[in-house]
Amino acid sequence: MNPTFEPTPAADALPGSHRPAFSLGLIPAALLSLSAVLLFGVDEAVAGYLTVAASLVAAAVLDRALLRDLALIAAGIVIISTVPLNADLSIAHMAAMGLVLALAVLVPYTVHRFVYRERVIRFPIGTGKRWGRREFSYLALIVVLGYFILPVYLISTGVYQNWPDASDPDIFVKLFIGVNSVGIWDELFFICITFTLLRRHFRGWQANLLQAVIFTSFLWEIGYQSWGPLLTFPFALLQGYTFTLTKSLSFVVAVHLIFDFVLFLALVHAHNRDWLPIFIY
């Protein structure tokens, strides 16, 4: 180990507020986030894979503990990149995308649990804490924000065309399943795996920014384009912060599914303006 700097503290060795404000480990972590922008945001596969490799090489030089965790995130990113991320609702594409997204969660979790023999990656569904007025008020706020923002975003930019017209009953059902399935998966990979692993090495806000870049890049390829990142990046940050406060996968999934339900309704409305006249735009 190079004696001119101190490596990133071992996993969970220091509380988040006591981790250094800057560590060299941020360089490979930032490179890994950049690789997601290249792979999903601008569709530059070669540059994206080279950036993944550069990230892991830099981590290997700086901090082997960081390398282990970045390798898990990188594995998920690379697996995701093997299938087009779009709203093609053919059975073949839905099956391929479902398999790839499942592997992107299962491979890092399996290696972490059975090869590394660690238990940091968890999916806390039941926390034993009841939701109170604050939680339900926040869920209500999500409905209100989605109601006023999503139709304007989808229709004014035309990005609703990135999703198919759900006027056909078969497409209607598939779109509903697809939107909600991806929403659940987002929280499993970006929050429970990516954010959790990054928090072992960096301050919470730093880990949150890094995961939000990857989260937003993925959603860009899914279809949230035009000024969509101005919507998805804050949402990703809020989900990371909410998970930090609640430590509840159930709650962040509830937030996401409620937002996605409004999204689904807004998509149906955008394609068929005389449907669902509940929206004012």
C-alpha positions in Angstrom: 0.0 0.0 0.0 1.3 3.4 -0.9 2.3 5.1 2.4 1.6 8.6 1.1 -2.1 8.3 1.8 -4.5 6.5 4.1 -6.8 4.0 2.5 -10.6 4.2 2.8 -11.6 3.0 6.2 -12.7 -0.6 6.4 -16.4 -1.4 6.0 -18.4 0.3 8.7 -15.3 1.1 10.7 -16.2 4.8 11.0 -19.6 6.6 11.3 -20.5 8.4 8.2 -19.9 11.9 9.7 -16.4 10.8 10.7 -15.2 9.5 7.4 -12.8 11.9 5.6 -14.4 14.7 3.6 -12.2 13.6 0.7 -10.5 10.3 0.0 -8.7 9.1 -3.1 -11.3 6.3 -3.2 -13.8 8.8 -4.6 -11.8 8.7 -7.9 -12.6 5.1 -8.8 -16.1 5.5 -7.4 -16.7 8.5 -9.6 -15.3 6.7 -12.6 -17.8 3.9 -12.0 -20.7 6.4 -11.9 -19.4 7.9 -15.1 -19.4 4.5 -16.7 -23.2 4.4 -16.2 -23.5 7.7 -17.9 -21.5 6.4 -20.9 -23.3 3.1 -21.1 -26.9 4.2 -20.5 -26.9 7.9 -21.0 -25.0 8.3 -24.2 -24.8 4.7 -25.4 -21.0 4.6 -25.7 -20.4 0.9 -24.9 -16.7 0.8 -25.5 -16.0 4.0 -23.5 -18.3 2.7 -20.8 -16.6 -0.6 -20.4 -13.2 1.0 -20.5 -14.3 3.3 -17.7 -15.5 0.4 -15.6 -12.1 -1.2 -16.1 -10.3 2.0 -15.1 -12.5 2.3 -12.0 -11.6 -1.2 -10.8 -7.9 -0.8 -11.6 -7.8 2.5 -9.7 -9.6 0.8 -6.8 -7.1 -2.1 -6.8 -4.2 0.3 -6.5 -5.8 2.5 -3.8 -7.9 0.2 -1.6 -8.7 -3.5 -1.9 -11.7 -3.2 0.4 -13.2 -0.6 -1.9 -12.3 -2.7 -4.9 -14.4 -5.6 -3.6 -17.5 -3.4 -3.2 -17.1 -1.5 -6.5 -16.7 -4.8 -8.3 -20.1 -5.9 -7.1 -21.7 -2.6 -8.3 -19.8 -2.9 -11.6 -21.0 -6.4 -12.1 -24.6 -5.2 -11.9 -24.0 -2.3 -14.3 -22.3 -4.5 -16.8 -25.1 -7.1 -16.6 -27.7 -4.5 -17.1 -25.9 -3.1 -20.2 -26.3 -6.4 -22.0 -29.9 -5.8 -22.9 -31.6 -2.7 -24.5 -33.4 -0.7 -21.8 -36.6 0.4 -23.4 -40.4 -0.1 -23.2 -40.5 -2.8 -25.8 -43.4 -4.9 -24.4 -42.9 -8.0 -26.5 -42.8 -11.2 -24.4 -39.3 -11.9 -25.6 -37.9 -8.5 -24.6 -39.7 -8.5 -21.3 -38.4 -11.9 -20.4 -34.8 -10.9 -21.4 -34.9 -7.7 -19.5 -36.5 -9.4 -16.5 -33.7 -12.0 -16.4 -31.0 -9.4 -16.8 -32.4 -7.2 -14.1 -32.8 -10.2 -11.7 -29.2 -11.2 -12.3 -28.0 -7.7 -11.7 -29.3 -8.0 -8.2 -28.7 -11.7 -7.6 -25.1 -11.8 -8.7 -23.8 -9.0 -6.4 -25.9 -10.3 -3.5 -24.7 -13.9 -3.9 -21.1 -13.0 -4.2 -21.4 -10.6 -1.2 -23.2 -13.2 0.9 -21.5 -16.5 0.0 -18.1 -15.5 -1.4 -17.3 -12.4 0.7 -19.3 -13.9 3.6 -20.7 -10.5 4.6 -24.2 -9.3 5.4 -24.2 -5.6 4.7 -26.4 -6.0 1.6 -29.9 -6.5 3.0 -33.5 -6.0 1.9 -35.2 -4.7 5.0 -38.9 -5.3 4.3 -40.1 -5.6 7.9 -38.5 -3.1 10.2 -40.9 -3.5 13.1 -41.7 0.2 12.9 -45.3 1.4 12.1 -45.7 4.2 9.7 -47.1 7.3 11.3 -48.5 10.6 10.2 -45.2 11.8 8.8 -44.8 8.8 6.5 -48.4 8.9 5.2 -48.1 12.7 4.7 -45.0 12.1 2.6 -46.8 9.5 0.5 -49.6 11.9 -0.1 -47.1 14.6 -1.1 -45.7 12.2 -3.7 -49.1 11.8 -5.2 -49.6 15.6 -5.4 -46.2 16.2 -7.0 -46.6 13.4 -9.5 -50.1 14.7 -10.4 -48.9 18.2 -11.2 -45.4 17.4 -12.7 -45.7 14.1 -14.7 -48.4 15.1 -17.2 -46.6 18.4 -18.0 -43.3 16.6 -18.3 -44.5 13.8 -20.5 -46.8 15.8 -22.8 -44.8 19.0 -23.2 -41.6 17.1 -24.1 -43.2 14.3 -26.1 -41.3 11.7 -24.1 -44.5 9.8 -23.5 -43.9 8.4 -26.9 -41.0 6.4 -25.4 -43.7 4.2 -23.9 -46.3 2.4 -26.0 -49.9 3.4 -26.3 -51.8 1.4 -23.7 -55.2 1.7 -25.4 -54.9 -2.0 -26.2 -55.9 -4.1 -23.1 -52.9 -6.4 -23.6 -50.5 -3.4 -23.7 -52.3 -1.8 -20.8 -51.6 -4.7 -18.5 -48.0 -5.2 -19.7 -47.2 -1.5 -19.3 -48.6 -1.6 -15.8 -46.6 -4.7 -14.8 -43.4 -3.3 -16.5 -43.5 0.1 -14.9 -44.1 -1.3 -11.4 -41.6 -4.1 -11.7 -38.8 -1.8 -12.8 -39.8 0.6 -9.9 -39.3 -2.2 -7.4 -36.0 -3.3 -9.0 -34.7 0.3 -8.9 -34.8 0.3 -5.1 -33.2 -3.2 -4.8 -30.2 -2.3 -7.0 -29.6 1.4 -6.6 -30.5 1.8 -2.9 -30.1 -1.6 -1.2 -26.9 -2.6 -3.2 -25.3 0.5 -4.8 -26.0 3.1 -2.1 -25.4 0.7 0.8 -22.0 -0.4 -0.5 -20.9 3.1 -1.3 -21.9 4.2 2.2 -19.3 1.8 3.6 -16.5 4.0 2.2 -17.8 7.5 1.9 -19.9 10.1 3.6 -23.7 9.6 3.1 -24.1 12.6 0.9 -21.2 11.5 -1.3 -22.6 8.0 -1.6 -26.0 9.4 -2.4 -24.7 11.6 -5.2 -22.7 8.7 -6.7 -25.7 6.3 -6.7 -28.0 9.1 -8.0 -25.8 9.5 -11.1 -26.1 5.8 -11.9 -29.8 5.7 -11.1 -30.5 8.7 -13.4 -28.5 7.3 -16.2 -30.5 4.1 -16.1 -33.8 6.0 -16.1 -32.6 8.1 -19.1 -32.3 5.0 -21.2 -35.6 3.6 -19.9 -37.2 6.7 -21.4 -37.0 9.7 -19.0 -35.2 11.9 -21.5 -35.4 15.6 -22.4 -35.3 17.5 -19.1 -36.1 14.2 -17.3 -32.9 14.2 -15.3 -34.0 17.4 -13.5 -36.8 15.2 -12.2 -35.1 11.8 -11.8 -31.9 13.0 -10.2 -33.6 14.7 -7.2 -35.9 11.7 -6.9 -32.9 9.4 -6.7 -31.3 11.6 -4.0 -34.6 11.7 -2.0 -34.9 7.9 -2.2 -31.3 7.5 -0.8 -32.0 10.0 1.9 -35.3 8.4 2.8 -33.7 5.0 3.1 -31.1 6.5 5.4 -33.8 7.9 7.7 -36.2 4.9 7.6 -33.9 2.0 6.9 -37.0 0.5 5.3 -37.1 -1.0 1.8 -40.8 -1.3 2.2 -41.2 2.5 2.5 -38.9 3.5 -0.3 -40.7 0.9 -2.6 -44.1 2.4 -1.5 -42.9 5.9 -2.5 -41.6 4.6 -5.8 -44.7 2.6 -6.6 -47.1 5.4 -5.8 -45.1 7.7 -8.0 -45.0 5.1 -10.8 -48.8 4.6 -10.5 -49.3 8.2 -11.2 -46.8 7.9 -14.0 -48.8 5.0 -15.5 -52.0 7.0 -15.4 -50.3 10.0 -16.9 -48.9 7.8 -19.7 -52.3 6.5 -20.5 -53.7 10.0 -20.5 -50.8 11.4 -22.7 -51.6 8.8 -25.4 -55.4 9.2 -25.1 -56.3 12.7 -23.9 -59.9 11.9 -23.6 -59.1 9.1 -21.2 -58.6 9.7 -17.5 -59.9 13.4 -17.5 -58.5 13.7 -13.9 -55.5 15.5 -15.2 -55.6 19.3 -15.8 -52.9 19.2 -18.4 
